[in-house]
Amino acid sequence: CSVQLEKTYEVEATILGEMGDPMLGERKECQKIIRLKSLTSNTDIASLARKVVEECRLISPSRLPEVEQLLFYLQNRKKSAEKKEKKQIKPRDLTPFEGMELDEEANINSIDDYIELLYEDIPEKIRGATLILHLARNPDNLEELLQNGALFCFSQFHGLITHYKIGVLCMSIIEHELKRYDLWQDELLKKKKADILSNLKKEYEKALKKYHGLLTKQEQLLRVALYLLLNLSEDTRTELKMRNKNIVHLLVKTLDRDSEELLVLVVSFLKKLSIFLENKNDMAEIDTVEKLVKLVPCEHEDLLNVTLRLLLNLSFDTGLRSKMVQADLLSKLTSLLDEAQRQIAMCILYHISMDDRFKSMFAYTDCIPQVMKMLFDCGEERIDAELISFCINLAANKRNAQIMCEGNGLKMLMKRALKLKDPLMMKMIRNISQHDGPSKNLFIDYVGDLAAQIGLKEEEEFVIECLGTLSNLTIPDLDWELVLKEYNLVPYLKDHLKPGSAEDDLILEVVIMIGTVSMDDSCAVMLAKSGIIPALIELLNAQQEDDEFVCQIVYVFYQMVFHQATRDVIIKETQAPAYLIDLMHDKNAEIRKVCDNTLDIIAEYDVEWGKKIQSEKFRWHNSQWLEMVENRQMDEAEPFMYGDDGEPFLQNGDILERPDLFYSSDGIIPVDGAISPEFFTDFQNGDLLGPHGFPSSNTLSFESKHSVTPARPATAYGFRPDEPFYYGYTTSR
């Protein structure tokens, strides 16, 4: 066994002058390595120590006892190291590939001998490489192997391997072996059918035994080739070349194998490739997800972990998420929420829950009870971001929300959220509160607790969610007047309508809250008397470029015009109707709908504004025709366009003052200019309604406008009964 001693010493060189005085000097530390190739458990330490001192002039004879003591220590350390290696090295780890069986144990002290074997013939090369490989499998040996100058780092040879196209050769080998695998299976299937027909099982059993032997050798070859390609793919340029040669398809095809060691390697390779869009798209074109889902769950921890991580990378793609759901991954991931892979499984579930199409599917698994238990088990500790985000998404579905509220679910959620002032937990509660039905009625018991949070010096994010939850409670039996008075909310609401008084998100929630409480007649009167309507108009001017603000403020006006007291204030004391007329033609369809319905109510109760509204609607519907008439150049060749005195009919007058030019469904409107309200109310979606309520085919088609007031909605988006209320929605104007 080879052991080395290290002797450290100093060399000092001095240049002397003519008088013998030192002129220039330098001192350098040096090291002398003494290799002992004959140190074994039977070595005579005293004789070996004397030989070392005699041959090394740097060691003084007086230090012979120290040399003996050091050699004795090395001899005993070698024995303990050999015993330790025997215990740590597993037989399976020492023989990963066929043909690498050894009749000796690898020893780090013999590394020089193993390196020398690499320069011998092929059998010795294989033996030396195998022994070094066994040493490298022990982490304790890595540092000493790294320091050995005779060994090399594999990455230094990447360029050489690439130059000689070893990678291309490996890919060709893999492709060829996969084709052979398909042929083997076809032949095996044919023999199985033949044996069934002839009632002879011996031939099939013999072929099956041969098939398994070939399969074992082939998988060893695939492992070696894929390991080499995986290492070469550290260079992204090389990885791109592999992608161009269809490496993804080869790897996905290999997922059909049963060897767990090979599958770990293949899935790891796919995971590395999946971070690039092109590779992900290649995986999406073939049945990658379906094959990966079959590996979940599995008993091999490493294989399960790397498979879930690959699925997590792929779950960022909407189409691949759909394939995961179709392959029944939801139930499989739910079963992993109590195991070591919970974090990764939760992340994949979170990505799936982002899709509205799949939210309802969670109600048919055990997922919701499990995540609720996980929430409550956190106690006062911080909840994982993935867990609470997942719950927020789930709560956006009505059926999921009902399951969450079962038993004492809502009570425990409210208790935790109010105690810890957790804005994310309150956001989850807010999502639950948006659904009509039994779950919304449960919130009556918590209105006081939520209202008490408003006005206190709480974090703004938490107050926003509390306001949003209250705004969702459109419950007929709820006495909003009592809530506003008991918790003195009106001053808070008015103060936070001022532009710049708080963050826009908080101001928006205040507007939505006012819209909810304005459904109550007494609350609307209370708000009108407090001066909130002028404050809303001022806010509308300041936020006129924000569609969300505009829509919610107009909705407040819509709610208030239902009550006589507030309707009179809006019509007679403010310019709100004028703002609404301007917004009739807004680019946002929801704003146009709310404006139209609000103006219809105003027109019904105020004749003067009704005329202005009808005139503007007519002007807008016929704007192109009116513009053509007003801008048309009068030609002397058309005398019928002029009056008796030679002046044009229109001149500088308003086209609306010439009712004889208006068209009705029967032709020209009478010259007295009498226009009945039915002329406008008979239009729906821009088409004149026929006798049975269907659009008449011989009328002009105008822009879509609702003239008939629909049922009173509960929110600004009540005109979209099939769509939930998204409080974060904004569009650019």
Protein Blocks (a to p, Z undefined) as FASTA:
>chain_A
ZZddddddddddddddfkopafbdcddddddddddfkbcfkbcfklmmmmmmmmmmkbcf
klmmmmmmmmmmmmmmmmmmmmmmmmmpcfklmmmbghiacfbdcdfklmmmmmmmmmmc
fklmmmmmmmmmmmmmpmklmmmmmmpmkbccfklmmmmmmmnommmmmmmmmmmmmmmm
mmmmmmmmmmmmmmmmnopaklmmmmmmmmmmmmmmmmmmmmmmmmmmmmmmmpmklmmm
mmmnommmmmmmmmmpmblklmmmmmmmmmmmmmpmklmmmmmmpcklmmmmmmpccfbl
klmmmmmmmmmmmmmpmklmmmmmmnommmmmmmmmmmmklmmmmmmmmmmmmpmklmmm
mmmpcklmmmmmmmmmnmmaccdfklmmmmmmmmmpmklmmmmmgojlmmmmmmmmmmno
paklmmmmmmmmmpgcjklmmmmmmmmmmmmmgopacdfklmmmmmmmmmmmccfklcfk
lmmmmnopmlmmmmmmpghkacfklmmmmmmmmmmmmmpmklmmmmmmnopmmmmmmmmm
mmmmbmklmmmmmmmmmmmmmpmklmmmmmmmmcklmmmmmmmmgfblklmmmmmmmmmm
mmmmmmklmmmmmmmmmmmmmmmmmmmmmmpccdfklmmlpcfkopafklmacfklmmkl
pccfklpadfklpacfklmmmpgghiacdfkopacfkbccdddddfbdcdddfbfklmmm
kbccdfkbccdZZ
